[in-house]
Amino acid sequence: MLARQTRMRHVVVAGGGPAGTALAIELRRRRLDVTVLERTDYGGFRIGETLPPQAQSLLAQLGAWEAFQRDGHAPSPGIVSLWGEEAPYENDFIFNPYGHGWHLDRAKFDARLAELAELQGARVCRQTVVRRLQLFPDGQVMVEAETPQGPTVLAADFVVDATGRAASVAQKLGSRPLALDALVAVIAAGRDGRLADQRTFLEAAPHGWWYAAKLPSGQAIVAYFTDAPRLPRRRQDLQRAWSEELAATKLIGKMFGAAVGDAELRTVAAPTARLAPGDGPNWLAVGDAAMSFDPLSSAGISFALESAERAADAIAQSLLGEAEGLAAYRAWLDEIFARYLEARTYYYRQVVRWPDSDFWARRQALPSAGPLPALPTR
Ligand SMILES: Cc1cc2nc3c(=O)[nH]c(=O)nc-3n(C[C@H](O)[C@H](O)[C@H](O)COP(=O)(O)OP(=O)(O)OC[C@H]3O[C@@H](n4cnc5c(N)ncnc54)[C@H](O)[C@@H]3O)c2cc1C
């Protein structure tokens, strides 16, 4: 009995993106034993690179701010948007108390957080995929994973789904991410368009919207967001439609078209979604696995970090036998999602140029009640 009381409780975190590694740091601070299982070695392309100025305080809280400043992420001095109006609107971060935002080297950002988690004493197992889970009535969890050395089984007291939008661990436990729309991004990362401009560019279009920026690598990134059913199925048709839509833009095509003209397109799902049910007695979800936002908000990474801190409290309390922690986390998620939906509706309702467009009509139909919440836009 004494051995059971003094044993350090073990939490397995599936997924080593920003939510998983930030959670590992927070759990180590609460003196819990932590293993992060991450499918990649952080070497490949990672999506999501705009970080708003407000994220500075979250990084500082995590103890990651100093390393972040040394890692060469590119400052983003503001946003130029062709959104509600026909003319471009400039939103400088000059009056923001935190200063400018950033265009991240996203792979480096995620890898750095994993290193910081290791420095705090967490084990981060790279190139390791979670395959199966078993929850036992006594609260124990068995996690089966595939490592580069072969299959392994870990015993844990609590398991966390930080696998991103797929929520693949929660799905193994009977939950589902419920999507509110069918948003997809069709992305081209091209060469440097000799642009000195480090601002983020945003432009509404008849059936979606465009985003463009210059990454720290010098590459230009251009993404078109629309509803999945609108995309042609054949690759060459998609390439042609994408180029035609880009050429029809007023701002982004002229600035970035040459830089991404021959770039290969990647398509990724980007719907607003919420996991249901979102937790159990010995598991919960953080970051995109818990809920994923429209990338228009640029809120995904900040939410990943914030949800990690909240979840760490919930897990620590739960392992002490106090169920209130999980209930408080759930209530916080409900509140964030409600505020997010209000903000999403507010921003989509600003675009009234295409009254016959289903893309805009669907997003404008959601209820938007109460004061405008402080959700950063790109
Ligand atoms: C097109 C697009 C643009 C975006 N732009 C922005 C932006 O500009 N700013 C912003 O803040 N957010 C943006 N986002 C959202 C942002 O990328 C996410 O909110 C953020 O990455 C969430 O972090 P996460 O750790 O929850 O999930 P992820 O970053 O998705 O990390 C999940 C991790 O789990 C690993 N994994 C998955 N399955 C398994 C498994 N079975 N076993 C082990 N490991 C597994 C993955 O390899 C990955 O490392 C964008 C999203 C999209 C789709």
The ligand as an SDF file (V2000), in Angstrom:
LIG
                    3D

 53 58  0  0  0  0  0  0  0  0999 V2000
   -4.3280   24.8400  -42.9980 C   0  0  0  0  0  0  0  0  0  0  0  0
   -4.1390   25.1590  -41.5510 C   0  0  0  0  0  0  0  0  0  0  0  0
   -3.5360   26.3600  -41.1970 C   0  0  0  0  0  0  0  0  0  0  0  0
   -3.3470   26.6710  -39.8590 C   0  0  0  0  0  0  0  0  0  0  0  0
   -2.7670   27.8600  -39.5290 N   0  0  0  0  0  0  0  0  0  0  0  0
   -2.5900   28.1870  -38.2270 C   0  0  0  0  0  0  0  0  0  0  0  0
   -1.9540   29.3950  -37.8590 C   0  0  0  0  0  0  0  0  0  0  0  0
   -1.5290   30.1640  -38.7060 O   0  0  0  0  0  0  0  0  0  0  0  0
   -1.8190   29.6770  -36.5300 N   0  0  0  0  0  0  0  0  0  0  0  0
   -2.2800   28.8290  -35.5600 C   0  0  0  0  0  0  0  0  0  0  0  0
   -2.1410   29.1290  -34.3750 O   0  0  0  0  0  0  0  0  0  0  0  0
   -2.8640   27.6660  -35.8870 N   0  0  0  0  0  0  0  0  0  0  0  0
   -3.0170   27.3260  -37.1840 C   0  0  0  0  0  0  0  0  0  0  0  0
   -3.5890   26.1270  -37.5070 N   0  0  0  0  0  0  0  0  0  0  0  0
   -3.9840   25.2210  -36.4320 C   0  0  0  0  0  0  0  0  0  0  0  0
   -2.7470   24.6330  -35.7600 C   0  0  0  0  0  0  0  0  0  0  0  0
   -1.8880   24.0370  -36.7030 O   0  0  0  0  0  0  0  0  0  0  0  0
   -3.1980   23.6020  -34.7340 C   0  0  0  0  0  0  0  0  0  0  0  0
   -4.1920   24.1790  -33.9290 O   0  0  0  0  0  0  0  0  0  0  0  0
   -2.0600   23.1200  -33.8430 C   0  0  0  0  0  0  0  0  0  0  0  0
   -1.0820   22.4590  -34.6050 O   0  0  0  0  0  0  0  0  0  0  0  0
   -2.6230   22.1700  -32.7880 C   0  0  0  0  0  0  0  0  0  0  0  0
   -1.5870   21.5770  -32.0630 O   0  0  0  0  0  0  0  0  0  0  0  0
   -1.7790   20.1020  -31.5040 P   0  0  0  0  0  0  0  0  0  0  0  0
   -0.5350   19.7810  -30.7490 O   0  0  0  0  0  0  0  0  0  0  0  0
   -3.0820   19.9830  -30.8360 O   0  0  0  0  0  0  0  0  0  0  0  0
   -1.9000   19.1870  -32.7940 O   0  0  0  0  0  0  0  0  0  0  0  0
   -0.7990   18.8990  -33.9680 P   0  0  0  0  0  0  0  0  0  0  0  0
    0.0540   20.0940  -34.1670 O   0  0  0  0  0  0  0  0  0  0  0  0
   -1.5990   18.3860  -35.0830 O   0  0  0  0  0  0  0  0  0  0  0  0
    0.0860   17.7600  -33.3330 O   0  0  0  0  0  0  0  0  0  0  0  0
   -0.3650   16.4210  -33.2240 C   0  0  0  0  0  0  0  0  0  0  0  0
    0.8560   15.5250  -33.1500 C   0  0  0  0  0  0  0  0  0  0  0  0
    0.4480   14.1880  -32.9100 O   0  0  0  0  0  0  0  0  0  0  0  0
    1.2140   13.3220  -33.7220 C   0  0  0  0  0  0  0  0  0  0  0  0
    0.3900   12.1100  -33.9070 N   0  0  0  0  0  0  0  0  0  0  0  0
   -0.7600   11.9730  -34.6050 C   0  0  0  0  0  0  0  0  0  0  0  0
   -1.2610   10.7270  -34.4870 N   0  0  0  0  0  0  0  0  0  0  0  0
   -0.4010   10.0460  -33.6960 C   0  0  0  0  0  0  0  0  0  0  0  0
   -0.3740    8.7160  -33.1850 C   0  0  0  0  0  0  0  0  0  0  0  0
   -1.3340    7.8200  -33.4610 N   0  0  0  0  0  0  0  0  0  0  0  0
    0.6700    8.3610  -32.3910 N   0  0  0  0  0  0  0  0  0  0  0  0
    1.6480    9.2430  -32.0920 C   0  0  0  0  0  0  0  0  0  0  0  0
    1.6720   10.5160  -32.5420 N   0  0  0  0  0  0  0  0  0  0  0  0
    0.6420   10.9240  -33.3230 C   0  0  0  0  0  0  0  0  0  0  0  0
    1.4920   14.1100  -34.9740 C   0  0  0  0  0  0  0  0  0  0  0  0
    2.6420   13.6540  -35.6400 O   0  0  0  0  0  0  0  0  0  0  0  0
    1.6780   15.5350  -34.4240 C   0  0  0  0  0  0  0  0  0  0  0  0
    3.0150   15.8170  -34.1010 O   0  0  0  0  0  0  0  0  0  0  0  0
   -3.7810   25.7830  -38.8480 C   0  0  0  0  0  0  0  0  0  0  0  0
   -4.3750   24.5590  -39.2050 C   0  0  0  0  0  0  0  0  0  0  0  0
   -4.5510   24.2550  -40.5440 C   0  0  0  0  0  0  0  0  0  0  0  0
   -5.2100   22.9500  -40.9000 C   0  0  0  0  0  0  0  0  0  0  0  0
  1  2  1  0
  2  3  1  0
  2 52  2  0
  3  4  2  0
  4  5  1  0
  4 50  1  0
  5  6  2  0
  6  7  1  0
  6 13  1  0
  7  8  2  0
  7  9  1  0
  9 10  1  0
 10 11  2  0
 10 12  1  0
 12 13  2  0
 13 14  1  0
 14 15  1  0
 14 50  1  0
 15 16  1  0
 16 17  1  0
 16 18  1  0
 18 19  1  0
 18 20  1  0
 20 21  1  0
 20 22  1  0
 22 23  1  0
 23 24  1  0
 24 25  2  0
 24 26  1  0
 24 27  1  0
 27 28  1  0
 28 29  2  0
 28 30  1  0
 28 31  1  0
 31 32  1  0
 32 33  1  0
 33 34  1  0
 33 48  1  0
 34 35  1  0
 35 36  1  0
 35 46  1  0
 36 37  1  0
 36 45  1  0
 37 38  2  0
 38 39  1  0
 39 40  1  0
 39 45  2  0
 40 41  1  0
 40 42  2  0
 42 43  1  0
 43 44  2  0
 44 45  1  0
 46 47  1  0
 46 48  1  0
 48 49  1  0
 50 51  2  0
 51 52  1  0
 52 53  1  0
M  END
$$$$
